[in-house]
Amino acid sequence: MELKENWLKKGFVDESTKEVGNIEDAFLKLKKEKNAVLMAHFYQENKIQDIADFVGDSLALAQFAAKTDAEIIMVAGVHFMGESAKILSPEKTVIVPDLNAGCSLADSCPPDVFAKFIKQYPDHKVITYVNTSAEIKALSDIVVTSTNAKAIVDSFPKDEKLIFGPDKNLGNYINSITGREMLLWDGACHVHEKFSLEKILEIKDSNKDAEILAHPECKKQLLMVADHIGSTAALLNYSSTSSSQKFIVATESGIIHQMKLKSPNKTFIPAPPNDSTCACNDCEFMRLNTMDKLYNALKFGWPTIEVDEAVRVKAVKPIERMLDISNKLGL
């Protein structure tokens, strides 16, 4: 345990990496030896995305985790993504390189408090965003991602009473485009909450030919000025197919790497946050993952994600419902 704690705190890397030449090559060699796969979220640093077996948004990662035949699933993302993989593949070893890679949105919805909240509305179905803990998923009727949220909400009868949590911004957006009046939990993602509308409009004023792309977790005021709203995967697809040559991107800046790979001749400007002079808005939790940590986590088989079996049995049902609807709709 002492050795494991050392590499987390001090960036320890096994000496055998020197035999291969660099940490990326050492990781790929080790991954092959251990029959492991690496799936990475769009918000990871560039070098992690480049060596991953699969890169995607939350829906795509869940779909990949449900289908892979690898013995070990390495999740370069945050804790709830590792939990989702373990819920879908309980027989597999699931590793997240740094267990401190949490999620402000998931943290905004404590299971005990949310349970009390939904008990007040026993006639409501419970829809929760995938950015939640396993315990929250276990309390849900169905899970959604930003990619499939509208389609899944639309799948309920118009007169069905619904609770949506935990992201109030995504919930408000879905209400606005479906005509629903879902009851919303008061949670939010710290990254998407921090975008500065004033600074974005200043950038737009200097780049009048640029389109503003926004994730639906952003505040309503920003969504109102956006040229296109969508999940990370949807924004990536739009930027590659649009005739526009310049975009202001209002989501975590890691997605810009994939945008540049698909459209190398286009210009992508990261939208800035309110509270700093930084030109971009990164998720500090996502960026806790590094190549050193990925290598060492796979080398030592730690830290692994574990989900209580009673919780997992309940949580897998709403995730499978989501995947079933998404697959039928081709999402």
Summary of the structure (lengths in Angstrom):
residues: 331
radius of gyration: 19.9
end to end distance: 42.3
largest distance: 63.9
contacts: 1148
relative contact order: 0.17
helix: 47%
strand: 15%
